Amino acid sequence: MAWCPNCKYEYKKGIIKCADCGADLVDSLEDTNVVTDYEMDHNDVENNGIESDYEVVSLGDELKKEERNGATSIYQRNEDKAEEFKSSAYVLTFVGIIGVITLFLIRVRIIPIQFGNELMIDIVMGGLFVVFFILGILSFQSARQYKADAIEENSLTDEINKWCNENLTKDSIQAFLQEDSQELSEELLYFQRTEQMKRMITEKFINLQDTFLETVIENYYQKIYEENELL
C-alpha cells in the first residue's frame, strides 16, 4: 500500500501520485513530516505562536498554485487555429490590396486627395500595406499547416475515444479508487476519477500534450458520468 503524505489517504499498489493534491505517494507516513490543515489549524499555530517543524498544506492553495502554473489552461484545437489564421489571412490580404490600390488611385488623381510630402507618404503607407499583404500570405500558409495538423489530431482523438469506449467504464475506474471514495464529495471524486483516467490513457498513449489530454478526459468524463445521470 502507498500513502499520500499530505491527505493521509491510502492507495492501492501501483498508484504513485495522490489524486487530490498530486503529491508523490510514500510507503509509510513515517517517511514524511508534512501534515495537512485538516490536522493542524493554521490559525491556531499563528495565534498561539506555536513553532513547528511541520508544513501546513492546503489543498485549495495547491490547486490555485496549479492554476497559476498553467495546469488548467484551455486547449485550442488545430482545426480552430486553422480557421482563425484563415480569417486573419483574408482580412490582412484584403487590407493590403485595397491599400495599395487606393494609393495608386490617389497618385493618378482619380481620388482627389493631396498630401504634403507625397513621396514619403507613398513609401510609408505603401510599405505598410505591402506588409499587410505579406502577413496575409503567411497567415494562409499557417492555416494550411494547422489544417493538416488537425487531420492528425482528429484521427488521434477518435482513436483515444474508441479506446476509452472499450476500456474506460465506471467500474474499471472505480476499481482503482479508494475503498471509501463513495463517502467523498463530488469534487474530490471528480479529481480522483480524472486522475485515474489520465493514468490509464497515458499508459496506452504516450507523449500526449497535457492540455489536449485534459480536454479529452473532460469530454469523456461528461459522457460516462454527467450525461448518463441526465438520462
matplotlib code that plots the C-alpha trace (Angstrom):
import matplotlib.pyplot as plt

x = [0.0, 1.0, 0.1, -0.3, 1.9, -0.5, -4.0, -3.2, -5.2, -4.2, -3.9, -3.7, -0.3, 0.8, -0.5, 2.3, 0.6, -2.3, -5.4, -6.3, -3.2, -0.8, 1.9, 4.2, 3.0, 5.2, 5.3, 4.7, 3.5, 6.6, 8.6, 7.4, 6.8, 4.1, 0.7, -2.5, -4.5, -7.2, -4.9, -3.4, -5.4, -3.1, -4.8, -4.2, -0.5, -0.2, -2.4, -0.7, 2.8, 3.4, 6.6, 6.5, 8.7, 5.6, 4.4, 0.7, -0.5, -3.9, -5.5, -7.1, -3.8, -2.2, -5.0, -4.7, -0.9, -1.5, -3.9, -1.2, 1.3, -1.0, -2.2, -5.8, -5.0, -7.6, -6.6, -7.3, -7.8, -5.7, -8.9, -9.9, -6.5, -6.7, -10.0, -8.6, -5.5, -7.7, -9.9, -6.9, -5.4, -8.4, -8.5, -4.8, -4.7, -7.8, -6.5, -3.1, -4.6, -7.2, -4.5, -2.1, -4.9, -6.1, -2.6, -2.3, -5.7, -4.6, -1.3, -3.0, -5.5, -8.6, -9.1, -8.6, -6.6, -3.3, -0.6, 2.3, 5.2, 3.8, 7.0, 7.2, 3.5, 4.0, 7.0, 5.5, 1.9, 2.9, 5.3, 2.7, 0.1, 2.7, 3.5, -0.2, -0.3, 2.7, 1.3, -1.9, 0.0, 1.9, -1.4, -2.7, 0.3, -0.1, -3.8, -2.9, -0.3, -2.8, -5.4, -3.0, -2.2, -5.9, -6.4, -3.8, -5.2, -8.8, -7.6, -5.8, -8.8, -11.1, -8.6, -8.4, -12.2, -12.6, -10.1, -11.9, -15.3, -13.8, -11.7, -12.9, -16.1, -17.4, -16.5, -12.9, -12.2, -13.9, -11.7, -8.6, -10.1, -10.1, -12.5, -14.2, -14.4, -18.2, -18.1, -16.1, -17.6, -18.4, -15.4, -12.9, -14.5, -14.0, -10.3, -9.7, -11.6, -10.0, -6.5, -7.1, -8.4, -5.3, -3.1, -4.9, -4.9, -1.2, -0.3, -1.7, -1.0, 2.4, 3.7, 0.3, 0.1, -1.3, -4.0, -5.0, -5.3, -7.2, -9.7, -10.2, -10.7, -13.1, -15.3, -15.3, -16.0, -19.1, -20.1, -19.9, -20.9, -22.8, -24.7, -25.8, -27.1, -29.4, -31.0]
y = [0.0, 3.6, 6.8, 10.4, 12.5, 15.4, 14.0, 10.8, 8.7, 5.1, 4.0, 0.6, -0.7, 0.7, 4.3, 6.7, 10.1, 11.4, 12.1, 15.0, 17.1, 15.5, 14.6, 11.6, 8.7, 7.2, 3.7, 4.9, 8.1, 7.9, 8.8, 12.4, 15.2, 17.0, 17.4, 18.9, 21.8, 19.2, 18.0, 21.3, 24.5, 27.1, 30.0, 28.3, 28.0, 31.7, 33.0, 30.9, 31.4, 27.7, 26.8, 23.6, 21.7, 20.6, 22.3, 23.1, 22.3, 23.4, 21.5, 24.7, 26.5, 23.7, 23.7, 27.5, 27.1, 24.6, 27.1, 29.8, 27.4, 26.9, 23.4, 24.4, 26.2, 25.7, 23.6, 25.0, 22.5, 22.8, 23.0, 26.1, 27.6, 27.0, 28.8, 31.8, 32.1, 31.7, 34.6, 36.8, 36.0, 37.2, 40.4, 41.2, 40.4, 42.4, 45.5, 45.2, 45.0, 47.8, 50.0, 49.7, 50.3, 53.3, 54.8, 54.2, 55.9, 58.9, 59.1, 59.2, 61.8, 59.6, 60.1, 63.9, 63.8, 65.6, 65.2, 67.5, 65.1, 62.6, 60.6, 60.0, 59.0, 56.6, 55.0, 54.7, 53.8, 51.7, 49.7, 49.3, 47.9, 45.6, 44.3, 43.6, 41.7, 39.6, 38.8, 37.7, 35.3, 33.9, 33.5, 31.4, 29.2, 28.8, 28.0, 25.2, 23.8, 23.8, 22.2, 19.4, 19.0, 19.0, 15.9, 14.0, 15.5, 14.4, 10.9, 10.6, 11.9, 9.4, 6.6, 7.6, 7.9, 4.5, 3.0, 4.8, 3.4, -0.1, 0.2, 3.1, 2.4, 3.5, 0.1, 0.0, 3.5, 2.8, -0.4, 1.8, 4.3, 4.3, 2.0, 4.9, 7.0, 6.9, 9.0, 11.8, 14.9, 15.1, 17.5, 15.1, 12.2, 14.2, 14.7, 11.0, 9.7, 12.1, 11.3, 7.6, 8.1, 10.1, 7.2, 4.6, 6.7, 7.6, 4.0, 3.3, 6.7, 8.3, 11.8, 13.4, 17.2, 17.9, 20.3, 18.1, 15.1, 17.1, 18.1, 14.5, 13.4, 16.2, 15.3, 11.6, 12.2, 14.1, 11.3, 8.5, 10.3, 13.5, 12.6, 9.2, 10.9, 13.1, 10.1]
z = [0.0, -0.5, 1.4, 0.5, 2.8, 2.7, 2.6, 4.6, 2.0, 1.4, -2.2, -3.9, -5.1, -8.5, -7.9, -7.5, -7.1, -5.0, -6.9, -4.6, -4.3, -6.8, -4.2, -4.7, -2.5, 0.2, 1.6, 5.1, 6.8, 8.9, 5.8, 5.9, 8.4, 6.3, 7.8, 6.4, 7.6, 8.5, 11.3, 12.4, 12.2, 10.7, 12.6, 15.9, 15.1, 14.2, 17.1, 19.8, 18.5, 18.2, 16.5, 14.5, 12.1, 10.2, 7.0, 6.8, 3.3, 1.9, -0.9, -2.1, -2.2, -4.1, -6.7, -7.1, -7.5, -10.3, -12.0, -11.8, -13.3, -16.3, -15.3, -16.2, -19.4, -22.2, -25.2, -28.6, -31.4, -34.5, -36.5, -34.6, -35.0, -38.8, -39.0, -37.0, -39.2, -42.3, -41.2, -40.3, -43.7, -45.6, -43.6, -43.9, -47.6, -48.3, -46.4, -48.1, -51.6, -51.0, -49.5, -52.4, -55.0, -53.0, -53.0, -56.8, -57.4, -55.3, -57.2, -60.7, -59.4, -59.7, -56.0, -55.4, -52.2, -51.8, -49.2, -48.3, -49.0, -51.5, -51.9, -48.1, -47.9, -50.8, -49.1, -45.6, -46.5, -49.4, -47.3, -44.6, -47.0, -48.5, -45.0, -44.5, -47.8, -46.8, -43.4, -45.1, -47.3, -44.2, -42.4, -45.3, -45.0, -41.3, -41.8, -44.2, -41.8, -38.9, -41.2, -41.9, -38.2, -37.5, -39.6, -37.5, -34.3, -35.1, -36.0, -32.7, -30.8, -32.5, -31.7, -28.0, -27.7, -29.3, -26.8, -23.9, -25.0, -24.9, -21.8, -19.6, -17.7, -14.3, -12.9, -14.3, -12.9, -9.6, -9.1, -8.7, -6.3, -2.5, -0.8, 1.0, -2.2, -2.2, 1.0, -0.6, -2.0, -5.7, -6.3, -4.7, -6.6, -9.8, -9.2, -8.3, -11.3, -13.8, -12.4, -12.8, -16.3, -17.1, -15.8, -17.8, -21.1, -20.8, -20.3, -23.8, -25.5, -24.6, -25.1, -25.2, -24.6, -21.2, -22.2, -25.1, -22.7, -20.2, -22.9, -24.0, -20.4, -19.6, -22.6, -21.9, -18.2, -19.1, -21.4, -18.9, -15.7, -16.3, -19.5, -18.1, -14.9, -17.0, -18.8]

ax = plt.figure().add_subplot(projection="3d")
ax.plot(x, y, z, "-o")
ax.set_aspect("equal")
plt.show()
